[in-house]
C-alpha cells in the first residue's frame, strides 16, 4: 500500500485489492486476484512491486497540480497512464459486489482533512443560525446527539477532558450554539468518529454542496471503474464513517459529476464501527449476500482485519 497510486487506481490497473474478507493482507505483501482465482504475491521490504515492474512502470515525476497525484495524494507521482494501459479490474472469482471505503480509497485523504473537516468546524454557527435550524426541536436534537457522543467515550478520553476544561463549570452562562460548538471542537480535535458528530457534519457539508462552496474530490480512475462494474454486473456499495447523507452529497456533487446512480447501497456507523467484525456481518445481511461474496476495499488495515473476521 505504499506505492504511490490511489487504491481505486490499483484496483483498476493491476487488480490489487485490499480485501481481508477472504484473503490475508499485510503492509509488506499484497495479493493480486482475478476471476480465475489465481494469486500472485510480491514480498519486498521497500516496495509492493517487483524490480522488473518498477522499471517498466517508472512514472515521470512532476510538480503536484491537484490532489489526485500519488497514493493518498502524498507525492508528485502521476499515474494517469494506468487508465489507458490496463482497463480491466481484476476481482476475486466469486465477488458479486464491491464495498468501498471513501477516505483514502475513492477520495483523497487530503480533501477530507484539509477541506471537509475545516469547512464543518468553521461553519457550525452559520449552519445553526442561517440554515433553517430553529431554536427548538432541531437544535435540541443536534445538542442531544453530541451529548450522547461524549457520554459514549471513556472518562479519561482527551475529548471529555478538553470539553470539561472548556466549560470550566460555566455551562449555565453559555448559549446553546456555543455549547454545540464546544462539543464539536472537543470531538473533532481528537478525531472522534461518532454518529451525532457525523450527522451534524453531514448537514453542514450538504449546505456547502448545495451552495456550490464545496465540490467532492474523486480520483480520476474512479468513474471508469464504476462504468466497468456497471457493464459487468458488479454492484458497488459504500461503507464510510461519514453519514449516508454526507456520502451522497460528496458523490452527487463530485468533480466527476453526479455518481450516485452507480451505487446500490450506502452504509455508515449506524451499521456499527468499521473496526468491528459484527458491522460487516450486518452489512452482508442487509445486502442479502454471504460475506465471502463481498470484496471490501479500504486503506485501513484494522478495518480489513475486522472484515476478514466477519468471513
Order of alpha helices (4+ residues) and beta strands (2+ residues): alpha-beta-beta-alpha-alpha-beta-alpha-alpha-alpha-alpha-alpha-alpha-alpha-beta-alpha-beta-alpha-beta-alpha
